[in-house]
Amino acid sequence: MLWRRIRAFRDLFESGTDIAQLRTRLNRFESALDNVERIWTALLVFIGMTLLLMSIVLLSVLRYHLRLFQDERIVGRLVGADPAFIW
């Protein structure tokens, strides 16, 4: 869609048109570029929020597994298990 708009912008100056039609075409091209900018902004915000969520999930899972491993070490010490068995 962007490439089609760029070709349309190029064709503006190659064709002989009156100034009103040229102005409307330029306004349409500018609005298309604004749409592309809004899409990029929304995409970057979405990616940022996804990265934030994934890091929170990763940290919570690691914390959970470390806590379970610590509980296994405590239970292993209570029953007199060999440290190699715990690792």
Summary of the structure (lengths in Angstrom):
residues: 87
radius of gyration: 30.2
end to end distance: 57.5
largest distance: 92.8
contacts: 174
relative contact order: 0.06
helix: 90%
strand: 0%
